[in-house]
Amino acid sequence: MKWVRYGLLPLLVLALVSAAPAMAKSGKSGKSPEDMAKTALAKWKGVLKLTPEQEPQFESVMTASYGKMAEAKTAAAGDKAKMKESLHTIMTERSEDLAKFLTPDQMTIYHQKIDKISSKAKEHMGKMEGSSK
């Protein structure tokens, strides 16, 4: 059970972190999946050294992913367990879709950055749980 919990947390964190720059710019979370994908493309373009051919593919995968996340949020209606399960599936699909056109080196960098982000989030969540007791 722990591996499921620890496997889902990084995916949830990735989803939130990927969306965070878009939310921060607008001051609200109401940005469209297309806008969020453009923000994600701008963020990851330099990190992954995307080629001009990869950029539209990356943006397309991110747009689809953010669209599915919005649908999952609506469908979950506040049910955190249902949302985590949906995010796990969405993030797995995103990774599989990215692997179709990113090089193995780019995928390694992608996963390293995601792992780093998730570890920071786990640390932050631990602090929040400690302060709420």
N, CA, C and O atoms as a GROMACS GRO file, in nm:
protein
  532
    1MET      N    1   0.081  -0.119   0.000
    1MET     CA    2   0.000   0.000   0.000
    1MET      C    3   0.086   0.126   0.000
    1MET      O    4   0.050   0.226  -0.061
    2LYS      N    5   0.200   0.119   0.069
    2LYS     CA    6   0.288   0.236   0.072
    2LYS      C    7   0.337   0.273  -0.066
    2LYS      O    8   0.344   0.391  -0.099
    3TRP      N    9   0.371   0.173  -0.148
    3TRP     CA   10   0.424   0.204  -0.281
    3TRP      C   11   0.318   0.274  -0.364
    3TRP      O   12   0.351   0.359  -0.447
    4VAL      N   13   0.191   0.239  -0.344
    4VAL     CA   14   0.085   0.307  -0.417
    4VAL      C   15   0.078   0.452  -0.372
    4VAL      O   16   0.070   0.543  -0.455
    5ARG      N   17   0.083   0.475  -0.241
    5ARG     CA   18   0.078   0.610  -0.187
    5ARG      C   19   0.196   0.694  -0.236
    5ARG      O   20   0.180   0.808  -0.278
    6TYR      N   21   0.315   0.634  -0.229
    6TYR     CA   22   0.434   0.708  -0.270
    6TYR      C   23   0.444   0.720  -0.422
    6TYR      O   24   0.512   0.810  -0.473
    7GLY      N   25   0.378   0.633  -0.494
    7GLY     CA   26   0.375   0.643  -0.639
    7GLY      C   27   0.278   0.748  -0.688
    7GLY      O   28   0.302   0.814  -0.788
    8LEU      N   29   0.167   0.762  -0.617
    8LEU     CA   30   0.066   0.859  -0.657
    8LEU      C   31   0.103   1.001  -0.619
    8LEU      O   32   0.072   1.096  -0.692
    9LEU      N   33   0.170   1.018  -0.507
    9LEU     CA   34   0.206   1.152  -0.462
    9LEU      C   35   0.291   1.226  -0.564
    9LEU      O   36   0.262   1.342  -0.594
   10PRO      N   37   0.396   1.163  -0.618
   10PRO     CA   38   0.475   1.237  -0.717
   10PRO      C   39   0.393   1.275  -0.840
   10PRO      O   40   0.414   1.381  -0.899
   11LEU      N   41   0.300   1.190  -0.879
   11LEU     CA   42   0.216   1.221  -0.994
   11LEU      C   43   0.124   1.339  -0.964
   11LEU      O   44   0.104   1.427  -1.048
   12LEU      N   45   0.068   1.338  -0.845
   12LEU     CA   46  -0.018   1.449  -0.804
   12LEU      C   47   0.062   1.577  -0.799
   12LEU      O   48   0.017   1.682  -0.845
   13VAL      N   49   0.180   1.568  -0.745
   13VAL     CA   50   0.267   1.685  -0.734
   13VAL      C   51   0.302   1.738  -0.873
   13VAL      O   52   0.301   1.858  -0.897
   14LEU      N   53   0.334   1.646  -0.964
   14LEU     CA   54   0.367   1.686  -1.100
   14LEU      C   55   0.251   1.764  -1.162
   14LEU      O   56   0.270   1.868  -1.224
   15ALA      N   57   0.133   1.712  -1.143
   15ALA     CA   58   0.016   1.779  -1.200
   15ALA      C   59   0.001   1.918  -1.142
   15ALA      O   60  -0.025   2.014  -1.215
   16LEU      N   61   0.017   1.929  -1.013
   16LEU     CA   62   0.002   2.059  -0.949
   16LEU      C   63   0.114   2.153  -0.986
   16LEU      O   64   0.089   2.272  -1.010
   17VAL      N   65   0.236   2.104  -0.992
   17VAL     CA   66   0.350   2.189  -1.024
   17VAL      C   67   0.344   2.233  -1.170
   17VAL      O   68   0.377   2.347  -1.202
   18SER      N   69   0.303   2.144  -1.256
   18SER     CA   70   0.291   2.181  -1.397
   18SER      C   71   0.186   2.289  -1.416
   18SER      O   72   0.199   2.374  -1.504
   19ALA      N   73   0.084   2.285  -1.334
   19ALA     CA   74  -0.023   2.384  -1.344
   19ALA      C   75   0.008   2.511  -1.266
   19ALA      O   76  -0.050   2.616  -1.295
   20ALA      N   77   0.097   2.504  -1.170
   20ALA     CA   78   0.125   2.618  -1.082
   20ALA      C   79   0.169   2.744  -1.156
   20ALA      O   80   0.118   2.852  -1.125
   21PRO      N   81   0.262   2.736  -1.252
   21PRO     CA   82   0.302   2.859  -1.320
   21PRO      C   83   0.184   2.925  -1.392
   21PRO      O   84   0.174   3.048  -1.396
   22ALA      N   85   0.098   2.844  -1.449
   22ALA     CA   86  -0.018   2.900  -1.518
   22ALA      C   87  -0.112   2.967  -1.419
   22ALA      O   88  -0.167   3.073  -1.447
   23MET      N   89  -0.131   2.904  -1.302
   23MET     CA   90  -0.219   2.962  -1.202
   23MET      C   91  -0.160   3.088  -1.142
   23MET      O   92  -0.232   3.183  -1.113
   24ALA      N   93  -0.029   3.090  -1.124
   24ALA     CA   94   0.036   3.206  -1.062
   24ALA      C   95   0.026   3.328  -1.152
   24ALA      O   96   0.007   3.440  -1.104
   25LYS      N   97   0.038   3.308  -1.281
   25LYS     CA   98   0.032   3.421  -1.375
   25LYS      C   99  -0.106   3.485  -1.375
   25LYS      O  100  -0.119   3.608  -1.376
   26SER      N  101  -0.208   3.402  -1.374
   26SER     CA  102  -0.343   3.456  -1.386
   26SER      C  103  -0.404   3.490  -1.250
   26SER      O  104  -0.501   3.565  -1.243
   27GLY      N  105  -0.346   3.435  -1.144
   27GLY     CA  106  -0.401   3.458  -1.012
   27GLY      C  107  -0.523   3.373  -0.984
   27GLY      O  108  -0.588   3.387  -0.880
   28LYS      N  109  -0.555   3.284  -1.077
   28LYS     CA  110  -0.668   3.194  -1.059
   28LYS      C  111  -0.638   3.063  -1.130
   28LYS      O  112  -0.546   3.055  -1.212
   29SER      N  113  -0.714   2.962  -1.099
   29SER     CA  114  -0.690   2.832  -1.160
   29SER      C  115  -0.779   2.810  -1.281
   29SER      O  116  -0.788   2.698  -1.331
   30GLY      N  117  -0.845   2.912  -1.329
   30GLY     CA  118  -0.941   2.898  -1.437
   30GLY      C  119  -0.882   2.904  -1.576
   30GLY      O  120  -0.956   2.926  -1.672
   31LYS      N  121  -0.753   2.885  -1.592
   31LYS     CA  122  -0.693   2.888  -1.725
   31LYS      C  123  -0.734   2.764  -1.803
   31LYS      O  124  -0.759   2.658  -1.745
   32SER      N  125  -0.741   2.779  -1.932
   32SER     CA  126  -0.780   2.667  -2.018
   32SER      C  127  -0.663   2.569  -2.030
   32SER      O  128  -0.548   2.605  -2.007
   33PRO      N  129  -0.694   2.444  -2.065
   33PRO     CA  130  -0.587   2.346  -2.086
   33PRO      C  131  -0.486   2.394  -2.192
   33PRO      O  132  -0.366   2.366  -2.181
   34GLU      N  133  -0.534   2.465  -2.292
   34GLU     CA  134  -0.445   2.515  -2.396
   34GLU      C  135  -0.347   2.617  -2.340
   34GLU      O  136  -0.228   2.613  -2.372
   35ASP      N  137  -0.396   2.709  -2.256
   35ASP     CA  138  -0.308   2.809  -2.194
   35ASP      C  139  -0.207   2.743  -2.101
   35ASP      O  140  -0.089   2.779  -2.099
   36MET      N  141  -0.253   2.646  -2.025
   36MET     CA  142  -0.164   2.577  -1.933
   36MET      C  143  -0.058   2.498  -2.010
   36MET      O  144   0.057   2.490  -1.967
   37ALA      N  145  -0.096   2.440  -2.125
   37ALA     CA  146  -0.001   2.366  -2.207
   37ALA      C  147   0.106   2.460  -2.265
   37ALA      O  148   0.223   2.424  -2.274
   38LYS      N  149   0.064   2.580  -2.305
   38LYS     CA  150   0.160   2.678  -2.356
   38LYS      C  151   0.260   2.717  -2.247
   38LYS      O  152   0.380   2.731  -2.274
   39THR      N  153   0.211   2.734  -2.126
   39THR     CA  154   0.299   2.766  -2.013
   39THR      C  155   0.395   2.650  -1.986
   39THR      O  156   0.514   2.671  -1.962
   40ALA      N  157   0.343   2.528  -1.990
   40ALA     CA  158   0.427   2.410  -1.967
   40ALA      C  159   0.533   2.399  -2.077
   40ALA      O  160   0.648   2.365  -2.050
   41LEU      N  161   0.494   2.427  -2.202
   41LEU     CA  162   0.589   2.421  -2.312
   41LEU      C  163   0.702   2.522  -2.289
   41LEU      O  164   0.819   2.489  -2.308
   42ALA      N  165   0.666   2.643  -2.249
   42ALA     CA  166   0.768   2.745  -2.224
   42ALA      C  167   0.863   2.700  -2.113
   42ALA      O  168   0.984   2.723  -2.120
   43LYS      N  169   0.808   2.637  -2.010
   43LYS     CA  170   0.889   2.590  -1.897
   43LYS      C  171   0.983   2.477  -1.938
   43LYS      O  172   1.102   2.481  -1.905
   44TRP      N  173   0.932   2.379  -2.008
   44TRP     CA  174   1.008   2.258  -2.037
   44TRP      C  175   1.094   2.269  -2.163
   44TRP      O  176   1.187   2.191  -2.181
   45LYS      N  177   1.064   2.364  -2.249
   45LYS     CA  178   1.134   2.379  -2.377
   45LYS      C  179   1.286   2.384  -2.359
   45LYS      O  180   1.359   2.310  -2.426
   46GLY      N  181   1.334   2.469  -2.270
   46GLY     CA  182   1.477   2.482  -2.246
   46GLY      C  183   1.533   2.367  -2.164
   46GLY      O  184   1.645   2.322  -2.188
   47VAL      N  185   1.455   2.320  -2.068
   47VAL     CA  186   1.502   2.212  -1.980
   47VAL      C  187   1.527   2.084  -2.061
   47VAL      O  188   1.629   2.018  -2.044
   48LEU      N  189   1.433   2.051  -2.148
   48LEU     CA  190   1.444   1.928  -2.227
   48LEU      C  191   1.514   1.949  -2.360
   48LEU      O  192   1.542   1.853  -2.432
   49LYS      N  193   1.541   2.074  -2.394
   49LYS     CA  194   1.602   2.108  -2.524
   49LYS      C  195   1.518   2.049  -2.637
   49LYS      O  196   1.566   1.974  -2.722
   50LEU      N  197   1.391   2.087  -2.636
   50LEU     CA  198   1.298   2.037  -2.738
   50LEU      C  199   1.334   2.092  -2.875
   50LEU      O  200   1.372   2.209  -2.889
   51THR      N  201   1.323   2.008  -2.975
   51THR     CA  202   1.347   2.050  -3.113
   51THR      C  203   1.219   2.117  -3.164
   51THR      O  204   1.112   2.098  -3.106
   52PRO      N  205   1.230   2.194  -3.271
   52PRO     CA  206   1.108   2.256  -3.328
   52PRO      C  207   1.002   2.151  -3.365
   52PRO      O  208   0.882   2.180  -3.359
   53GLU      N  209   1.044   2.031  -3.404
   53GLU     CA  210   0.949   1.925  -3.438
   53GLU      C  211   0.880   1.870  -3.314
   53GLU      O  212   0.764   1.827  -3.321
   54GLN      N  213   0.949   1.870  -3.201
   54GLN     CA  214   0.893   1.815  -3.077
   54GLN      C  215   0.798   1.912  -3.008
   54GLN      O  216   0.707   1.869  -2.936
   55GLU      N  217   0.817   2.041  -3.028
   55GLU     CA  218   0.738   2.141  -2.956
   55GLU      C  219   0.587   2.125  -2.974
   55GLU      O  220   0.515   2.121  -2.875
   56PRO      N  221   0.536   2.115  -3.098
   56PRO     CA  222   0.390   2.098  -3.111
   56PRO      C  223   0.340   1.966  -3.054
   56PRO      O  224   0.228   1.959  -3.002
   57GLN      N  225   0.422   1.862  -3.062
   57GLN     CA  226   0.383   1.733  -3.005
   57GLN      C  227   0.374   1.744  -2.853
   57GLN      O  228   0.280   1.695  -2.792
   58PHE      N  229   0.473   1.810  -2.793
   58PHE     CA  230   0.475   1.828  -2.648
   58PHE      C  231   0.352   1.908  -2.604
   58PHE      O  232   0.284   1.872  -2.508
   59GLU      N  233   0.326   2.016  -2.675
   59GLU     CA  234   0.211   2.100  -2.640
   59GLU      C  235   0.080   2.023  -2.654
   59GLU      O  236  -0.011   2.040  -2.572
   60SER      N  237   0.069   1.941  -2.754
   60SER     CA  238  -0.051   1.860  -2.775
   60SER      C  239  -0.073   1.761  -2.661
   60SER      O  240  -0.184   1.747  -2.611
   61VAL      N  241   0.034   1.694  -2.619
   61VAL     CA  242   0.025   1.598  -2.508
   61VAL      C  243  -0.016   1.671  -2.380
   61VAL      O  244  -0.101   1.623  -2.306
   62MET      N  245   0.044   1.787  -2.356
   62MET     CA  246   0.014   1.861  -2.234
   62MET      C  247  -0.131   1.914  -2.237
   62MET      O  248  -0.199   1.912  -2.134
   63THR      N  249  -0.176   1.960  -2.352
   63THR     CA  250  -0.314   2.008  -2.364
   63THR      C  251  -0.412   1.896  -2.332
   63THR      O  252  -0.507   1.915  -2.256
   64ALA      N  253  -0.388   1.780  -2.390
   64ALA     CA  254  -0.476   1.665  -2.364
   64ALA      C  255  -0.472   1.627  -2.216
   64ALA      O  256  -0.575   1.599  -2.156
   65SER      N  257  -0.353   1.628  -2.159
   65SER     CA  258  -0.336   1.591  -2.019
   65SER      C  259  -0.410   1.688  -1.926
   65SER      O  260  -0.480   1.646  -1.834
   66TYR      N  261  -0.392   1.817  -1.950
   66TYR     CA  262  -0.460   1.917  -1.866
   66TYR      C  263  -0.612   1.912  -1.885
   66TYR      O  264  -0.687   1.935  -1.790
   67GLY      N  265  -0.656   1.881  -2.005
   67GLY     CA  266  -0.800   1.865  -2.028
   67GLY      C  267  -0.856   1.749  -1.948
   67GLY      O  268  -0.963   1.760  -1.887
   68LYS      N  269  -0.783   1.638  -1.947
   68LYS     CA  270  -0.826   1.520  -1.870
   68LYS      C  271  -0.825   1.551  -1.720
   68LYS      O  272  -0.911   1.504  -1.646
   69MET      N  273  -0.727   1.631  -1.677
   69MET     CA  274  -0.721   1.667  -1.534
   69MET      C  275  -0.842   1.752  -1.494
   69MET      O  276  -0.899   1.733  -1.387
   70ALA      N  277  -0.881   1.843  -1.580
   70ALA     CA  278  -0.998   1.926  -1.551
   70ALA      C  279  -1.124   1.840  -1.543
   70ALA      O  280  -1.207   1.859  -1.455
   71GLU      N  281  -1.136   1.746  -1.635
   71GLU     CA  282  -1.250   1.654  -1.633
   71GLU      C  283  -1.249   1.569  -1.507
   71GLU      O  284  -1.353   1.547  -1.445
   72ALA      N  285  -1.131   1.521  -1.470
   72ALA     CA  286  -1.118   1.436  -1.351
   72ALA      C  287  -1.155   1.513  -1.224
   72ALA      O  288  -1.217   1.459  -1.133
   73LYS      N  289  -1.115   1.639  -1.220
   73LYS     CA  290  -1.146   1.722  -1.103
   73LYS      C  291  -1.297   1.738  -1.090
   73LYS      O  292  -1.352   1.729  -0.980
   74THR      N  293  -1.363   1.763  -1.200
   74THR     CA  294  -1.509   1.776  -1.199
   74THR      C  295  -1.575   1.645  -1.159
   74THR      O  296  -1.667   1.643  -1.078
   75ALA      N  297  -1.527   1.535  -1.217
   75ALA     CA  298  -1.586   1.404  -1.189
   75ALA      C  299  -1.562   1.361  -1.044
   75ALA      O  300  -1.647   1.295  -0.984
   76ALA      N  301  -1.447   1.398  -0.988
   76ALA     CA  302  -1.415   1.358  -0.851
   76ALA      C  303  -1.502   1.432  -0.750
   76ALA      O  304  -1.530   1.378  -0.642
   77ALA      N  305  -1.544   1.551  -0.781
   77ALA     CA  306  -1.632   1.631  -0.694
   77ALA      C  307  -1.584   1.633  -0.549
   77ALA      O  308  -1.663   1.613  -0.456
   78GLY      N  309  -1.454   1.658  -0.531
   78GLY     CA  310  -1.401   1.670  -0.396
   78GLY      C  311  -1.352   1.540  -0.334
   78GLY      O  312  -1.297   1.541  -0.224
   79ASP      N  313  -1.371   1.428  -0.401
   79ASP     CA  314  -1.326   1.298  -0.351
   79ASP      C  315  -1.176   1.284  -0.381
   79ASP      O  316  -1.137   1.258  -0.495
   80LYS      N  317  -1.093   1.303  -0.277
   80LYS     CA  318  -0.947   1.303  -0.296
   80LYS      C  319  -0.895   1.170  -0.347
   80LYS      O  320  -0.805   1.167  -0.431
   81ALA      N  321  -0.948   1.060  -0.298
   81ALA     CA  322  -0.903   0.928  -0.341
   81ALA      C  323  -0.930   0.907  -0.490
   81ALA      O  324  -0.846   0.855  -0.563
   82LYS      N  325  -1.049   0.948  -0.532
   82LYS     CA  326  -1.085   0.935  -0.674
   82LYS      C  327  -0.996   1.023  -0.760
   82LYS      O  328  -0.955   0.983  -0.868
   83MET      N  329  -0.966   1.143  -0.711
   83MET     CA  330  -0.881   1.236  -0.786
   83MET      C  331  -0.739   1.181  -0.798
   83MET      O  332  -0.679   1.188  -0.905
   84LYS      N  333  -0.684   1.125  -0.688
   84LYS     CA  334  -0.550   1.067  -0.692
   84LYS      C  335  -0.543   0.954  -0.795
   84LYS      O  336  -0.447   0.944  -0.872
   85GLU      N  337  -0.645   0.870  -0.794
   85GLU     CA  338  -0.649   0.758  -0.887
   85GLU      C  339  -0.652   0.808  -1.032
   85GLU      O  340  -0.580   0.758  -1.118
   86SER      N  341  -0.735   0.908  -1.056
   86SER     CA  342  -0.745   0.965  -1.191
   86SER      C  343  -0.613   1.029  -1.232
   86SER      O  344  -0.569   1.012  -1.346
   87LEU      N  345  -0.551   1.104  -1.141
   87LEU     CA  346  -0.424   1.169  -1.173
   87LEU      C  347  -0.315   1.067  -1.203
   87LEU      O  348  -0.232   1.088  -1.292
   88HIS      N  349  -0.315   0.958  -1.129
   88HIS     CA  350  -0.216   0.853  -1.154
   88HIS      C  351  -0.229   0.803  -1.298
   88HIS      O  352  -0.129   0.790  -1.369
   89THR      N  353  -0.350   0.775  -1.340
   89THR     CA  354  -0.375   0.727  -1.475
   89THR      C  355  -0.335   0.832  -1.579
   89THR      O  356  -0.270   0.801  -1.678
   90ILE      N  357  -0.375   0.956  -1.555
   90ILE     CA  358  -0.345   1.065  -1.649
   90ILE      C  359  -0.194   1.085  -1.662
   90ILE      O  360  -0.143   1.101  -1.773
   91MET      N  361  -0.124   1.084  -1.550
   91MET     CA  362   0.020   1.108  -1.553
   91MET      C  363   0.095   0.991  -1.618
   91MET      O  364   0.196   1.012  -1.685
   92THR      N  365   0.045   0.871  -1.598
   92THR     CA  366   0.104   0.756  -1.664
   92THR      C  367   0.086   0.768  -1.815
   92THR      O  368   0.180   0.744  -1.892
   93GLU      N  369  -0.034   0.805  -1.857
   93GLU     CA  370  -0.060   0.823  -1.999
   93GLU      C  371   0.027   0.935  -2.056
   93GLU      O  372   0.079   0.923  -2.167
   94ARG      N  373   0.043   1.044  -1.980
   94ARG     CA  374   0.126   1.156  -2.026
   94ARG      C  375   0.269   1.109  -2.049
   94ARG      O  376   0.329   1.140  -2.152
   95SER      N  377   0.321   1.035  -1.955
   95SER     CA  378   0.458   0.986  -1.966
   95SER      C  379   0.473   0.894  -2.087
   95SER      O  380   0.572   0.903  -2.160
   96GLU      N  381   0.377   0.807  -2.107
   96GLU     CA  382   0.380   0.716  -2.222
   96GLU      C  383   0.373   0.794  -2.353
   96GLU      O  384   0.445   0.762  -2.449
   97ASP      N  385   0.289   0.895  -2.358
   97ASP     CA  386   0.276   0.977  -2.479
   97ASP      C  387   0.403   1.056  -2.507
   97ASP      O  388   0.445   1.067  -2.622
   98LEU      N  389   0.465   1.111  -2.402
   98LEU     CA  390   0.590   1.185  -2.419
   98LEU      C  391   0.702   1.093  -2.468
   98LEU      O  392   0.785   1.134  -2.549
   99ALA      N  393   0.704   0.970  -2.420
   99ALA     CA  394   0.807   0.875  -2.456
   99ALA      C  395   0.802   0.839  -2.605
   99ALA      O  396   0.899   0.787  -2.660
  100LYS      N  397   0.690   0.866  -2.670
  100LYS     CA  398   0.676   0.834  -2.812
  100LYS      C  399   0.761   0.926  -2.900
  100LYS      O  400   0.800   0.887  -3.010
  101PHE      N  401   0.792   1.047  -2.852
  101PHE     CA  402   0.869   1.138  -2.936
  101PHE      C  403   0.989   1.201  -2.867
  101PHE      O  404   1.076   1.257  -2.934
  102LEU      N  405   0.998   1.193  -2.735
  102LEU     CA  406   1.117   1.243  -2.668
  102LEU      C  407   1.226   1.136  -2.673
  102LEU      O  408   1.197   1.016  -2.676
  103THR      N  409   1.350   1.180  -2.674
  103THR     CA  410   1.461   1.086  -2.674
  103THR      C  411   1.473   1.023  -2.535
  103THR      O  412   1.419   1.076  -2.438
  104PRO      N  413   1.543   0.911  -2.524
  104PRO     CA  414   1.564   0.852  -2.391
  104PRO      C  415   1.631   0.950  -2.295
  104PRO      O  416   1.598   0.954  -2.176
  105ASP      N  417   1.727   1.029  -2.346
  105ASP     CA  418   1.793   1.128  -2.260
  105ASP      C  419   1.693   1.234  -2.211
  105ASP      O  420   1.696   1.273  -2.094
  106GLN      N  421   1.606   1.279  -2.300
  106GLN     CA  422   1.504   1.378  -2.261
  106GLN      C  423   1.409   1.319  -2.157
  106GLN      O  424   1.370   1.388  -2.063
  107MET      N  425   1.371   1.193  -2.175
  107MET     CA  426   1.282   1.130  -2.078
  107MET      C  427   1.350   1.116  -1.942
  107MET      O  428   1.287   1.132  -1.838
  108THR      N  429   1.480   1.086  -1.944
  108THR     CA  430   1.554   1.076  -1.818
  108THR      C  431   1.554   1.210  -1.746
  108THR      O  432   1.530   1.216  -1.625
  109ILE      N  433   1.580   1.317  -1.820
  109ILE     CA  434   1.579   1.452  -1.761
  109ILE      C  435   1.439   1.484  -1.709
  109ILE      O  436   1.425   1.537  -1.598
  110TYR      N  437   1.338   1.453  -1.787
  110TYR     CA  438   1.199   1.478  -1.747
  110TYR      C  439   1.168   1.409  -1.614
  110TYR      O  440   1.115   1.471  -1.522
  111HIS      N  441   1.202   1.281  -1.606
  111HIS     CA  442   1.173   1.206  -1.484
  111HIS      C  443   1.256   1.255  -1.365
  111HIS      O  444   1.207   1.258  -1.252
  112GLN      N  445   1.380   1.295  -1.389
  112GLN     CA  446   1.464   1.349  -1.281
  112GLN      C  447   1.402   1.477  -1.225
  112GLN      O  448   1.395   1.494  -1.103
  113LYS      N  449   1.358   1.565  -1.313
  113LYS     CA  450   1.297   1.691  -1.268
  113LYS      C  451   1.167   1.664  -1.193
  113LYS      O  452   1.139   1.727  -1.091
  114ILE      N  453   1.089   1.572  -1.242
  114ILE     CA  454   0.963   1.538  -1.177
  114ILE      C  455   0.990   1.477  -1.039
  114ILE      O  456   0.921   1.510  -0.943
  115ASP      N  457   1.090   1.390  -1.030
  115ASP     CA  458   1.125   1.331  -0.900
  115ASP      C  459   1.170   1.439  -0.801
  115ASP      O  460   1.134   1.434  -0.684
  116LYS      N  461   1.248   1.534  -0.849
  116LYS     CA  462   1.295   1.643  -0.764
  116LYS      C  463   1.177   1.727  -0.714
  116LYS      O  464   1.171   1.763  -0.596
  117ILE      N  465   1.086   1.756  -0.803
  117ILE     CA  466   0.967   1.833  -0.766
  117ILE      C  467   0.883   1.757  -0.664
  117ILE      O  468   0.834   1.814  -0.567
  118SER      N  469   0.867   1.626  -0.687
  118SER     CA  470   0.784   1.547  -0.596
  118SER      C  471   0.848   1.535  -0.458
  118SER      O  472   0.778   1.533  -0.357
  119SER      N  473   0.980   1.527  -0.452
  119SER     CA  474   1.045   1.518  -0.321
  119SER      C  475   1.028   1.648  -0.243
  119SER      O  476   1.009   1.646  -0.122
  120LYS      N  477   1.034   1.761  -0.313
  120LYS     CA  478   1.010   1.890  -0.246
  120LYS      C  479   0.866   1.897  -0.197
  120LYS      O  480   0.839   1.949  -0.088
  121ALA      N  481   0.774   1.847  -0.276
  121ALA     CA  482   0.634   1.850  -0.237
  121ALA      C  483   0.608   1.760  -0.116
  121ALA      O  484   0.532   1.796  -0.027
  122LYS      N  485   0.672   1.643  -0.115
  122LYS     CA  486   0.657   1.553   0.000
  122LYS      C  487   0.706   1.621   0.127
  122LYS      O  488   0.644   1.612   0.233
  123GLU      N  489   0.819   1.690   0.114
  123GLU     CA  490   0.875   1.763   0.228
  123GLU      C  491   0.776   1.871   0.275
  123GLU      O  492   0.753   1.887   0.394
  124HIS      N  493   0.721   1.943   0.181
  124HIS     CA  494   0.626   2.049   0.213
  124HIS      C  495   0.498   1.991   0.276
  124HIS      O  496   0.444   2.047   0.372
  125MET      N  497   0.451   1.880   0.221
  125MET     CA  498   0.329   1.818   0.274
  125MET      C  499   0.354   1.768   0.415
  125MET      O  500   0.265   1.775   0.500
  126GLY      N  501   0.474   1.716   0.441
  126GLY     CA  502   0.509   1.670   0.575
  126GLY      C  503   0.507   1.784   0.674
  126GLY      O  504   0.459   1.768   0.786
  127LYS      N  505   0.559   1.899   0.634
  127LYS     CA  506   0.558   2.017   0.721
  127LYS      C  507   0.414   2.062   0.746
  127LYS      O  508   0.380   2.101   0.858
  128MET      N  509   0.331   2.057   0.644
  128MET     CA  510   0.192   2.100   0.661
  128MET      C  511   0.117   2.007   0.755
  128MET      O  512   0.039   2.052   0.838
  129GLU      N  513   0.141   1.876   0.742
  129GLU     CA  514   0.075   1.781   0.831
  129GLU      C  515   0.119   1.801   0.974
  129GLU      O  516   0.039   1.789   1.067
  130GLY      N  517   0.247   1.830   0.993
  130GLY     CA  518   0.301   1.854   1.127
  130GLY      C  519   0.243   1.978   1.192
  130GLY      O  520   0.221   1.980   1.313
  131SER      N  521   0.219   2.080   1.113
  131SER     CA  522   0.167   2.207   1.169
  131SER      C  523   0.017   2.201   1.194
  131SER      O  524  -0.035   2.281   1.271
  132SER      N  525  -0.053   2.107   1.130
  132SER     CA  526  -0.198   2.100   1.149
  132SER      C  527  -0.238   2.016   1.268
  132SER      O  528  -0.356   2.010   1.302
  133LYS      N  529  -0.141   1.951   1.332
  133LYS     CA  530  -0.173   1.865   1.446
  133LYS      C  531  -0.182   1.946   1.573
  133LYS      O  532  -0.208   1.891   1.680
   0.00000   0.00000   0.00000
